[in-house]
Amino acid sequence: MNILRLYELTRQYEQLLGLAEEEEIATQVLEDTLEALEETIYLKVENTAKVIKNLEAELIGFQTEIRRLTKRKQTLEKMIKRLKLYLQEEMERMTLDKVNGELFNVRIQNNPPSVVVMDIDKLSAYYLPQEPKLDKETLLKDLSAGKEILGAKRQQTRSIRIT
């Protein structure tokens, strides 16, 4: 069975109209052929519209699923964060810095030093290369080098590392 594509039907339709303009085809034959072609074209257009609607519905389904999965991801991230904090608090309460298990080794380690800005208005313009972005990297370097800076202090935090 020879199934023509929409663009092929369109080309045949245009050729038929071209022949009609040149009066190389009988009027009745032209009308019958045009009617048959139009029905086929309309059917193709209708079927293509159905495909588009199905794809749009599928897209809406994907968007809904993406929102659901994004919420689930956020829930899992929060749960992991809470469990790590719980584990760290309990290990610190028992003064355990490391636990070697059968599957995992769990230890509490120092995080890289970070900056806690207590009052950004008290900081020198040197640490604010562009408003209002704070240059925490330079601030941390200076604090780590022992420099006293009004409005900021060096902070050392800890977190759980599972290996």
C-alpha positions as CSV (number, residue, x, y, z in Angstrom):
1,M,0.0,0.0,0.0
2,N,1.5,3.3,-1.1
3,I,0.9,5.9,1.7
4,L,1.7,9.4,0.7
5,R,3.1,11.9,3.1
6,L,1.4,15.3,3.6
7,Y,4.1,17.2,1.7
8,E,3.7,14.7,-1.3
9,L,0.0,15.3,-1.3
10,T,0.5,19.0,-1.2
11,R,2.9,18.8,-4.2
12,Q,0.3,16.7,-6.1
13,Y,-2.4,19.2,-5.3
14,E,-0.3,22.1,-6.5
15,Q,0.6,20.2,-9.7
16,L,-3.1,19.5,-10.3
17,L,-4.0,23.2,-9.8
18,G,-1.2,24.1,-12.3
19,L,-2.7,21.7,-14.9
20,A,-6.1,23.2,-14.3
21,E,-4.8,26.7,-15.0
22,E,-3.3,25.5,-18.3
23,E,-6.6,23.8,-19.1
24,E,-4.9,20.5,-19.8
25,I,-7.4,18.4,-17.8
26,A,-11.2,17.9,-18.1
27,T,-13.3,19.8,-15.6
28,Q,-15.0,16.7,-14.2
29,V,-11.7,14.8,-13.8
30,L,-10.2,17.9,-12.2
31,E,-13.1,18.2,-9.7
32,D,-13.0,14.5,-8.8
33,T,-9.3,14.4,-8.4
34,L,-9.2,17.6,-6.3
35,E,-11.9,16.3,-4.1
36,A,-10.1,13.0,-3.5
37,L,-6.8,14.8,-2.8
38,E,-8.5,17.2,-0.5
39,E,-10.1,14.4,1.5
40,T,-6.7,12.7,1.8
41,I,-5.0,16.0,2.7
42,Y,-7.7,16.8,5.4
43,L,-7.3,13.3,6.8
44,K,-3.5,13.8,7.0
45,V,-3.9,17.2,8.6
46,E,-6.4,15.8,11.1
47,N,-4.1,12.9,12.0
48,T,-1.1,15.2,12.3
49,A,-3.2,17.3,14.7
50,K,-4.0,14.2,16.7
51,V,-0.3,13.4,17.0
52,I,0.4,17.0,18.1
53,K,-2.3,16.9,20.8
54,N,-1.0,13.5,22.0
55,L,2.5,15.0,22.2
56,E,1.2,18.0,24.1
57,A,-0.6,15.8,26.5
58,E,2.5,13.7,27.0
59,L,4.5,17.0,27.6
60,I,2.0,18.0,30.3
61,G,2.5,14.6,31.9
62,F,6.3,15.1,31.8
63,Q,6.0,18.5,33.3
64,T,3.8,17.2,36.1
65,E,6.2,14.3,36.7
66,I,9.2,16.7,36.7
67,R,7.4,18.8,39.4
68,R,6.7,15.6,41.4
69,L,10.2,14.4,41.1
70,T,11.7,17.8,42.0
71,K,9.6,17.8,45.2
72,R,10.7,14.3,46.0
73,K,14.4,15.3,45.3
74,Q,14.0,18.2,47.7
75,T,12.4,16.0,50.3
76,L,15.3,13.4,50.0
77,E,17.9,16.2,50.2
78,K,16.3,17.5,53.4
79,M,16.1,14.0,54.9
80,I,19.8,13.3,54.1
81,K,20.7,16.7,55.7
82,R,18.7,15.9,58.9
83,L,20.0,12.4,59.2
84,K,23.6,13.6,58.8
85,L,23.0,16.3,61.4
86,Y,21.4,13.7,63.8
87,L,24.3,11.3,63.2
88,Q,26.9,14.0,63.8
89,E,25.2,15.3,67.0
90,E,24.9,11.8,68.5
91,M,28.5,10.9,67.6
92,E,29.8,14.2,69.1
93,R,27.7,13.5,72.2
94,M,29.5,10.2,72.6
95,T,32.8,11.8,71.7
96,L,33.2,9.6,68.7
97,D,35.1,11.1,65.7
98,K,35.2,7.8,63.7
99,V,33.2,4.6,63.4
100,N,34.4,1.8,61.2
101,G,31.6,-0.5,60.1
102,E,31.3,-3.5,57.8
103,L,30.0,-1.5,54.9
104,F,30.9,2.1,55.7
105,N,33.4,4.2,57.7
106,V,31.8,7.2,59.2
107,R,33.9,10.0,60.5
108,I,33.5,13.6,61.6
109,Q,35.9,15.9,59.9
110,N,36.6,19.6,59.8
111,N,35.2,21.5,56.9
112,P,37.3,24.1,55.1
113,P,37.2,27.4,57.1
114,S,34.5,29.8,56.1
115,V,33.5,33.4,56.9
116,V,30.7,34.5,59.1
117,V,29.8,38.1,58.3
118,M,28.3,39.7,61.4
119,D,27.9,43.2,60.1
120,I,28.7,43.9,56.4
121,D,28.6,47.7,57.0
122,K,31.6,47.5,59.3
123,L,33.8,45.7,56.6
124,S,36.4,47.6,54.6
125,A,35.5,48.4,51.0
126,Y,38.5,46.3,50.1
127,Y,36.3,43.2,50.7
128,L,33.5,44.5,48.7
129,P,34.8,44.7,45.1
130,Q,31.3,45.3,43.8
131,E,28.1,46.2,45.6
132,P,26.7,44.2,47.3
133,K,28.8,41.2,46.6
134,L,31.2,40.3,49.4
135,D,34.6,38.9,48.5
136,K,34.5,36.1,51.1
137,E,37.5,34.4,49.5
138,T,39.8,37.3,50.3
139,L,38.2,37.9,53.6
140,L,38.8,34.2,54.6
141,K,42.5,34.4,53.5
142,D,43.0,37.5,55.6
143,L,41.2,36.0,58.6
144,S,43.2,32.8,58.2
145,A,46.4,34.8,58.2
146,G,45.5,36.1,61.6
147,K,44.3,39.5,60.5
148,E,41.6,41.1,62.8
149,I,38.7,42.4,60.7
150,L,35.8,44.3,62.2
151,G,32.5,42.8,61.0
152,A,33.7,39.3,60.3
153,K,35.3,36.3,62.0
154,R,36.7,33.0,60.8
155,Q,34.6,29.9,61.5
156,Q,35.5,26.2,61.5
157,T,32.5,23.8,61.1
158,R,32.2,20.1,61.0
159,S,30.2,17.6,59.0
160,I,29.6,13.9,58.4
161,R,31.7,12.2,55.7
162,I,30.7,8.6,54.7
163,T,33.3,6.5,52.9
